[in-house]
Amino acid sequence: MRSVKDRLEKVFRGTKIDAILLTTNENLDPNFIYLSGFENGLDQNGVFESHYLIATRRGMTIITNPLGIGECRAQRPREMKIASIDSGKKLIALLRRHLKGRVVGVNGRFISYNWIGLLKKEIKPKKIVDISQAFDSVREVKDRGELGKMRTANAIIKKAVDQARAYLVEGVTEMEMSMHIGSLVIKNGGSAPSFPTIVSFGKNSADPHHMPDSTKLARNTVVMIDAGARYKGYCSDITRTMIFRPDRKSDKYARMADIYNTVARAQKLAMKEYIVGNDASKAHNAAESFINSARGGAYKGKFMHALGHSVGIDVHDGRNAVSPYSKFKFREGMVFSNEPGIYVNGFCGVRLEDDVLITRKGPRIL
Ligand SMILES: [Mn+2]
């Protein structure tokens, strides 16, 4: 697997460290997925609870235990050695052998304060360095293997949301719909939803991150579904908004449709800015200024979140967002969501979202 070597090289390039230590005590460190290339057992903590990954420029060692060794053997890339331990004492001895006196990089956003204390006291590295930002920046640009997984993750969620339309009947609740979408993700080959599925009906859709409750679906109201699938460790994130059994002669329908059409046009305009070398803020501004000036300013200020975020191993992958404050330029291989919205309190909200890959030939919806 050429990609493992590439990834090690990229992470080490921007840092002055001898080794990396990743821990998966309570939760799975996303960088563990990135470096190992593992594809199964990654949801929640999966089978990799209490595993440790030590990486150097040349290769890596995974420290596993009798519960996890089977999966480690099954998924191990060529560059990975496996060490199985059955006691805390052996763990300490092994870590000491690899890390004592070395400059050790850790994911400061993830490793626990406990573990830093333990490292200092028992392992005695020369220095501990937070390399979370190095991981962020290399993970932002996807390689071919990653893009393949992300395409599948997108295909799965699109199919699931499409099939979920069959469950939209009068009286169904938001929670029921959320559950249906979750099982359709699995049915279509995903390992899990990539985040708790948002389903909001009617007025609830004016709250961008409304969590599904027992609200029942009524005719001529908005249905907003914001959902994602995970596939082999990689996420998708899309939003679809529709009007359930529209009464096309009603004023209410005309208002909802106008909001929808405005958001759809804003999304198209923003998409044109997802270009290699372009300032990311331009994409946001294209959507926002269109929304603010539409209908004589009727929707001014009603798009109040960032246009996009990086998507990858995490749904919000890395720190860069597509917003008025973005300080970076789009590069080939980046994937950002494009998700403008209009939220009218007490009435409804509309958001449309796709994951967009930046290529030299222009933007591509995954
Ligand atoms: Mn999103």
Residues whose N, C-alpha, C, O or C-beta is under 5 A from the ligand:
A	BS01	MN	D237 S337
